[in-house]
Amino acid sequence: IKKLWVEEYRPSTFDEYIFQNAEQKKQFEQMLANQEIPHLLLSGPPGVGKTSMSKMLSKLLGIDPMDILYINASKDNSVEFIRDRICSFATTFAMGNFKLIQLEESDMLTFNAQTVLKDLLEETQDTCRFIFTCNHENKILPAIKSRCQHFHIKAAPKEDVLMRVGEILVREDVEFDVELLEKYVAT
């Protein structure tokens, strides 16, 4: 079965992920070494690797799939949804060390939904972790931000992206013109 390349070649190790700098990589490596993460807020423009980092962390930490709840908050963002789905998941027994709730597009959560989450972050901090991703961190309540370790992720250097895309095209046996590829990556 063929997959979209964006999924097939999504980074699955820290060596495949393009980090902003060595310090950022070191912080994530330390989390992995400790087999522990705090609540995380990953912000930045679309397509910079926030979701990839979230998925990679859950995989590298070996979190049981039964302990992971993935929510796209651009669709599910009401107080009722938070109370019905997220609160009930977060407060049940974990199969492993902790549960993980991945809230994509969390800047789409309503004010009231974020207020409910703020309390949940505190109540379940020993048994559940949240990874919030967002494009607009200014739409996240300060009370949520203060309970998370925040990483602002910027677009990777064009040279690194060009190298990665080139590697993928070679693996897929696709002939390409380097100059044309440079133009695509530059846009």
Secondary structure, DSSP 8 states (H G I E B T S, - for coil): ----HHHHTS--STTTS--SSHHHHHHHHHHHHHT----EEEE-STTSSHHHHHHHHHHHTT--GGGEEEEETTTS-SHHHIIIIIIHHHTS--SSS-EEEEEETGGGS-HHHHHHHHHHHHHTTTTEEEEEEES-GGGS-HHHHTTSEEEE-----HHHHHHHHHHHHHHTT----HHHHHHHHH-
